[in-house]
Amino acid sequence: MLALRSIEITQAEKNFQVLVFIGKRTIAILPDRDIDLGDVNVEGETIYYEKNRLTGRIEVTVEG
């Protein structure tokens, strides 16, 4: 997981995200934490990233 964290820190600087798919399960790798998004590997599901301008923390939500 350390290698993925290193990749995420580099990608975050470019406004890219790192998602790990394990079967139907999806995990968002963020610079400060991992978020288990559950079963979002389904057509019609959309993953949204939003950076809080005050704290700099990235929030992830799933809709669909």
C-alpha positions as CSV (number, residue, x, y, z in Angstrom):
1,M,0.0,0.0,0.0
2,L,3.0,2.3,0.5
3,A,3.8,2.3,-3.2
4,L,0.2,3.2,-4.0
5,R,0.4,6.1,-1.4
6,S,3.5,7.4,-3.2
7,I,1.8,7.3,-6.5
8,E,-1.3,9.1,-5.1
9,I,0.8,11.9,-3.7
10,T,2.4,12.5,-7.1
11,Q,-1.0,12.2,-8.9
12,A,-2.8,14.5,-6.5
13,E,-0.4,17.3,-7.4
14,K,-1.6,16.9,-11.0
15,N,-5.3,16.7,-9.9
16,F,-5.5,12.9,-10.8
17,Q,-6.9,10.3,-8.5
18,V,-5.9,6.7,-7.8
19,L,-8.7,4.0,-7.6
20,V,-8.0,0.3,-6.8
21,F,-10.6,-2.2,-8.1
22,I,-10.7,-5.6,-6.3
23,G,-13.5,-7.5,-7.9
24,K,-16.6,-5.3,-7.5
25,R,-15.0,-3.4,-4.6
26,T,-13.4,0.0,-5.1
27,I,-10.9,1.8,-2.9
28,A,-9.9,5.4,-3.3
29,I,-6.3,6.0,-2.4
30,L,-5.9,9.6,-1.1
31,P,-2.8,11.3,0.2
32,D,-4.0,11.2,3.8
33,R,-6.3,8.1,3.9
34,D,-8.0,5.3,2.0
35,I,-11.7,5.2,1.5
36,D,-13.5,1.9,0.8
37,L,-16.2,2.9,-1.6
38,G,-17.7,-0.6,-1.7
39,D,-19.4,-2.0,-4.8
40,V,-19.2,0.9,-7.3
41,N,-17.9,-1.0,-10.2
42,V,-21.3,-1.0,-11.7
43,E,-22.7,0.8,-14.8
44,G,-24.4,4.1,-13.8
45,E,-22.3,4.7,-10.7
46,T,-20.2,7.9,-10.6
47,I,-17.4,8.7,-8.3
48,Y,-17.0,12.4,-7.4
49,Y,-13.9,14.0,-5.9
50,E,-14.1,17.5,-4.3
51,K,-11.3,19.3,-2.6
52,N,-12.3,21.4,0.4
53,R,-10.8,24.8,-0.2
54,L,-10.4,25.7,3.5
55,T,-8.8,22.4,4.7
56,G,-7.4,21.0,1.5
57,R,-8.9,17.7,2.3
58,I,-10.3,15.6,-0.6
59,E,-13.8,14.3,-0.1
60,V,-15.2,11.4,-2.2
61,T,-18.8,10.5,-2.8
62,V,-20.6,8.0,-5.0
63,E,-23.9,8.6,-6.8
64,G,-26.0,6.7,-9.2
